[in-house]
Each structure stands twice: as structure tokens, then as C-alpha cells.
Amino acid sequence: MVDFAEIQAAYYMVAATGVLVAAVYYVLNMRATQRNMKSNLETRQAQFLMSLYQRFSDPEYQDNFFTTMFKMNWDNYEDFTKKYPTDSKESNKFFTLSAFYKGIGLLVEQNLVDVDTVAKLLGGDLIPFWEKFSSIINEFRVRLGQPGQFAYVEYLYDRVKSVKIPPYQYKPDVYNNLYSKP
């Protein structure tokens, strides 16, 4: 006849097996969830970078960059503000481009976008932009008493410059003469 202790032992074995199966199922389920989350994150990052690339390749962006880099020239801050008052189309293009870089700088600072990717995508535009306008921006900060103006643009410039990719060279004479009229 079956002893009560044997029935109890068999019961414990079945219960232990059930707990073991539940634990294995939980671990496998957590791993699958983590893989899905990682895949979703990678997909969302790729979608964001594609939207960034679309904005970067948009004709409006290209026109803003072309105008600010190739058509805007000045001798000093006073000459800049005289030629490009805040209500001019050139000034608007400059501020629109600055706002774009500011947004990307904030995303990089918050670790929402990888700075290496941004550097490879925008470094060729951002670096010459900052180097051309930094003296104007710094004077703007002083005269308005707002040292934080364009801070995320400068932050992005500093981060992008620190990335080890083939260096971008900004040569004002090349930029200014590239599209000059004969």
C-alpha cells in the first residue's frame, strides 16, 4: 500500500516542478520582452534619425544654410546688425538654423541622440556655422546681457568637434568665394 509520506513526497515534487517551470517561463518571457523593447528602441531611434535626415535634406534647411554661409558677410557686429536687422530674411534664416541646432544640442545633452551619429550627419554644416557666427553670437550675448543665448548650439558644436571622425575644415575664403558672382 502507498504510504502517506510517499504521497506527500510526490506532491512536493510536483509542486517544485511547477515552481521551476514557472520560473523558467518567467525568465524566458523577460528575455523576450527585453529583446522586443530593445528592438522597439532601435526602430524608434532609426525613425528619429531618418526624420532628422529628412529635415537636414529639406530644401528649406538647405536654403537657410546656403544663405547664412555663402551670402551673409560682415566686418564686425555693428556691420552685421546693420546689414541683417532682426526682421530681415537673412536674419530669419540664421535664427531658424540656430533653433534647429539648438534642438539637436538639447537632444544630445539629454542623451536622447547619439553624438557620433549627429557629428557624422551634421558636423559638416554645424562646425562651419558655429565658427563663422561665434563672434557675432558672443557679442550678442554681451550686449543683451544673456550669456546663455545659443548655449545648446555651442554645446553641440563642442561635442561634435570632440568626435573622432574625419575632420571638417572650414575655410572662410572657400565658403565665401564658392558661390560668389564673377
C-alpha positions as a Markdown table, in Angstrom:
| # | Residue | x | y | z |
|---|---|---|---|---|
| 1 | Met | 0.0 | 0.0 | 0.0 |
| 2 | Val | 1.1 | 3.6 | -0.6 |
| 3 | Asp | 2.4 | 5.3 | 2.4 |
| 4 | Phe | 1.2 | 8.8 | 3.2 |
| 5 | Ala | 4.8 | 10.0 | 3.2 |
| 6 | Glu | 5.3 | 8.8 | -0.4 |
| 7 | Ile | 2.2 | 10.7 | -1.5 |
| 8 | Gln | 3.4 | 13.8 | 0.3 |
| 9 | Ala | 6.9 | 13.5 | -1.3 |
| 10 | Ala | 5.3 | 13.1 | -4.7 |
| 11 | Tyr | 3.1 | 16.1 | -4.1 |
| 12 | Tyr | 6.2 | 18.2 | -3.1 |
| 13 | Met | 8.0 | 17.0 | -6.3 |
| 14 | Val | 5.0 | 18.1 | -8.5 |
| 15 | Ala | 4.8 | 21.4 | -6.7 |
| 16 | Ala | 8.6 | 22.0 | -7.0 |
| 17 | Thr | 8.4 | 21.1 | -10.7 |
| 18 | Gly | 5.6 | 23.6 | -11.2 |
| 19 | Val | 7.6 | 26.3 | -9.5 |
| 20 | Leu | 10.6 | 25.5 | -11.6 |
| 21 | Val | 8.5 | 25.6 | -14.8 |
| 22 | Ala | 7.0 | 29.0 | -13.8 |
| 23 | Ala | 10.5 | 30.4 | -13.0 |
| 24 | Val | 11.9 | 29.2 | -16.4 |
| 25 | Tyr | 8.8 | 30.6 | -18.2 |
| 26 | Tyr | 9.2 | 34.0 | -16.3 |
| 27 | Val | 12.9 | 34.2 | -17.3 |
| 28 | Leu | 12.2 | 33.4 | -20.9 |
| 29 | Asn | 9.4 | 35.8 | -21.0 |
| 30 | Met | 11.5 | 38.6 | -19.5 |
| 31 | Arg | 14.3 | 38.0 | -22.1 |
| 32 | Ala | 11.8 | 38.1 | -24.9 |
| 33 | Thr | 10.3 | 41.3 | -23.5 |
| 34 | Gln | 13.8 | 42.9 | -23.3 |
| 35 | Arg | 14.6 | 41.9 | -26.9 |
| 36 | Asn | 11.4 | 43.4 | -28.0 |
| 37 | Met | 12.0 | 46.6 | -26.1 |
| 38 | Lys | 15.5 | 46.9 | -27.5 |
| 39 | Ser | 14.2 | 46.3 | -31.0 |
| 40 | Asn | 11.5 | 48.9 | -30.5 |
| 41 | Leu | 14.0 | 51.4 | -29.2 |
| 42 | Glu | 16.3 | 50.8 | -32.1 |
| 43 | Thr | 13.4 | 51.2 | -34.5 |
| 44 | Arg | 12.4 | 54.5 | -32.9 |
| 45 | Gln | 15.9 | 55.8 | -32.9 |
| 46 | Ala | 16.2 | 54.9 | -36.6 |
| 47 | Gln | 12.9 | 56.6 | -37.3 |
| 48 | Phe | 14.1 | 59.7 | -35.5 |
| 49 | Leu | 17.4 | 59.8 | -37.3 |
| 50 | Met | 15.6 | 59.5 | -40.6 |
| 51 | Ser | 13.3 | 62.4 | -39.7 |
| 52 | Leu | 16.4 | 64.4 | -38.7 |
| 53 | Tyr | 18.0 | 63.4 | -42.1 |
| 54 | Gln | 14.8 | 64.5 | -43.9 |
| 55 | Arg | 14.9 | 67.9 | -42.2 |
| 56 | Phe | 18.6 | 68.2 | -42.9 |
| 57 | Ser | 18.0 | 67.4 | -46.6 |
| 58 | Asp | 14.9 | 69.6 | -46.8 |
| 59 | Pro | 15.2 | 72.5 | -49.4 |
| 60 | Glu | 14.2 | 75.0 | -46.7 |
| 61 | Tyr | 17.2 | 73.8 | -44.5 |
| 62 | Gln | 19.5 | 73.9 | -47.5 |
| 63 | Asp | 18.3 | 77.4 | -48.4 |
| 64 | Asn | 18.8 | 78.6 | -44.8 |
| 65 | Phe | 22.3 | 77.1 | -44.7 |
| 66 | Phe | 23.3 | 78.4 | -48.2 |
| 67 | Thr | 22.1 | 81.9 | -47.3 |
| 68 | Thr | 23.8 | 82.1 | -43.9 |
| 69 | Met | 27.1 | 80.5 | -45.0 |
| 70 | Phe | 27.5 | 81.9 | -48.5 |
| 71 | Lys | 25.6 | 85.1 | -48.8 |
| 72 | Met | 26.0 | 86.7 | -45.3 |
| 73 | Asn | 29.2 | 88.6 | -44.9 |
| 74 | Trp | 30.1 | 91.4 | -42.5 |
| 75 | Asp | 33.1 | 93.2 | -40.9 |
| 76 | Asn | 32.0 | 93.4 | -37.3 |
| 77 | Tyr | 29.0 | 93.2 | -35.0 |
| 78 | Glu | 27.8 | 96.7 | -36.0 |
| 79 | Asp | 28.1 | 95.9 | -39.7 |
| 80 | Phe | 26.2 | 92.6 | -39.1 |
| 81 | Thr | 23.3 | 94.2 | -37.3 |
| 82 | Lys | 23.1 | 97.0 | -39.9 |
| 83 | Lys | 23.1 | 94.6 | -42.9 |
| 84 | Tyr | 20.9 | 91.9 | -41.2 |
| 85 | Pro | 18.4 | 93.5 | -38.8 |
| 86 | Thr | 16.2 | 91.1 | -36.9 |
| 87 | Asp | 13.3 | 91.5 | -39.3 |
| 88 | Ser | 15.4 | 90.6 | -42.4 |
| 89 | Lys | 15.0 | 87.4 | -44.3 |
| 90 | Glu | 18.7 | 86.6 | -43.8 |
| 91 | Ser | 18.4 | 87.1 | -40.0 |
| 92 | Asn | 15.3 | 84.8 | -40.0 |
| 93 | Lys | 17.3 | 82.1 | -41.8 |
| 94 | Phe | 20.1 | 82.4 | -39.3 |
| 95 | Phe | 17.7 | 82.1 | -36.3 |
| 96 | Thr | 15.9 | 79.2 | -37.9 |
| 97 | Leu | 19.1 | 77.3 | -38.4 |
| 98 | Ser | 20.2 | 78.2 | -34.9 |
| 99 | Ala | 16.9 | 76.9 | -33.5 |
| 100 | Phe | 17.4 | 73.6 | -35.4 |
| 101 | Tyr | 20.9 | 73.2 | -34.0 |
| 102 | Lys | 19.7 | 74.2 | -30.5 |
| 103 | Gly | 17.1 | 71.4 | -30.6 |
| 104 | Ile | 19.6 | 68.8 | -31.7 |
| 105 | Gly | 22.0 | 70.1 | -29.0 |
| 106 | Leu | 19.4 | 69.6 | -26.3 |
| 107 | Leu | 18.7 | 66.1 | -27.5 |
| 108 | Val | 22.4 | 65.2 | -27.4 |
| 109 | Glu | 22.7 | 66.8 | -23.9 |
| 110 | Gln | 19.8 | 64.6 | -22.7 |
| 111 | Asn | 21.4 | 61.5 | -24.2 |
| 112 | Leu | 18.4 | 61.0 | -26.5 |
| 113 | Val | 20.5 | 61.1 | -29.6 |
| 114 | Asp | 24.0 | 59.7 | -30.2 |
| 115 | Val | 26.5 | 62.5 | -30.7 |
| 116 | Asp | 28.6 | 60.3 | -33.1 |
| 117 | Thr | 25.7 | 59.9 | -35.5 |
| 118 | Val | 24.9 | 63.6 | -35.2 |
| 119 | Ala | 28.5 | 64.5 | -35.9 |
| 120 | Lys | 28.6 | 62.4 | -39.0 |
| 121 | Leu | 25.3 | 63.7 | -40.2 |
| 122 | Leu | 25.5 | 67.4 | -39.3 |
| 123 | Gly | 29.1 | 68.1 | -38.4 |
| 124 | Gly | 30.0 | 69.4 | -41.9 |
| 125 | Asp | 27.3 | 72.1 | -41.5 |
| 126 | Leu | 27.4 | 72.8 | -37.8 |
| 127 | Ile | 31.1 | 73.3 | -37.4 |
| 128 | Pro | 31.5 | 76.0 | -40.1 |
| 129 | Phe | 28.2 | 77.6 | -39.0 |
| 130 | Trp | 29.4 | 78.0 | -35.4 |
| 131 | Glu | 32.9 | 79.1 | -36.4 |
| 132 | Lys | 31.5 | 81.7 | -38.8 |
| 133 | Phe | 28.9 | 83.1 | -36.3 |
| 134 | Ser | 30.5 | 82.6 | -32.9 |
| 135 | Ser | 32.0 | 86.1 | -32.7 |
| 136 | Ile | 28.6 | 87.6 | -33.6 |
| 137 | Ile | 26.9 | 85.3 | -31.1 |
| 138 | Asn | 29.4 | 86.1 | -28.3 |
| 139 | Glu | 28.9 | 89.8 | -28.9 |
| 140 | Phe | 25.1 | 89.3 | -29.0 |
| 141 | Arg | 25.4 | 87.6 | -25.6 |
| 142 | Val | 27.3 | 90.5 | -24.1 |
| 143 | Arg | 25.2 | 93.3 | -25.5 |
| 144 | Leu | 21.9 | 91.7 | -24.5 |
| 145 | Gly | 23.3 | 90.5 | -21.1 |
| 146 | Gln | 22.2 | 87.0 | -21.9 |
| 147 | Pro | 25.2 | 84.7 | -21.7 |
| 148 | Gly | 23.0 | 81.6 | -22.2 |
| 149 | Gln | 21.8 | 82.5 | -25.6 |
| 150 | Phe | 22.8 | 79.8 | -28.2 |
| 151 | Ala | 24.2 | 77.7 | -25.4 |
| 152 | Tyr | 22.9 | 74.4 | -26.8 |
| 153 | Val | 24.3 | 75.3 | -30.2 |
| 154 | Glu | 27.7 | 75.9 | -28.7 |
| 155 | Tyr | 27.3 | 72.7 | -26.6 |
| 156 | Leu | 26.5 | 70.7 | -29.8 |
| 157 | Tyr | 29.5 | 72.3 | -31.6 |
| 158 | Asp | 31.8 | 71.4 | -28.7 |
| 159 | Arg | 30.5 | 67.8 | -28.6 |
| 160 | Val | 30.6 | 67.3 | -32.4 |
| 161 | Lys | 34.2 | 68.7 | -32.5 |
| 162 | Ser | 35.3 | 66.1 | -29.9 |
| 163 | Val | 34.1 | 63.2 | -32.0 |
| 164 | Lys | 36.8 | 61.3 | -33.7 |
| 165 | Ile | 35.7 | 61.4 | -37.3 |
| 166 | Pro | 37.5 | 62.7 | -40.4 |
| 167 | Pro | 37.8 | 66.4 | -39.6 |
| 168 | Tyr | 35.8 | 69.0 | -41.3 |
| 169 | Gln | 37.7 | 72.1 | -42.4 |
| 170 | Tyr | 36.0 | 75.4 | -42.6 |
| 171 | Lys | 37.9 | 77.9 | -44.8 |
| 172 | Pro | 36.0 | 81.2 | -45.0 |
| 173 | Asp | 37.6 | 82.1 | -48.3 |
| 174 | Val | 36.4 | 78.9 | -49.9 |
| 175 | Tyr | 32.9 | 79.2 | -48.5 |
| 176 | Asn | 32.6 | 82.9 | -49.3 |
| 177 | Asn | 34.0 | 82.5 | -52.8 |
| 178 | Leu | 32.4 | 79.3 | -53.7 |
| 179 | Tyr | 29.2 | 80.9 | -55.0 |
| 180 | Ser | 30.4 | 84.5 | -55.5 |
| 181 | Lys | 29.4 | 86.2 | -58.7 |
| 182 | Pro | 32.2 | 86.6 | -61.3 |
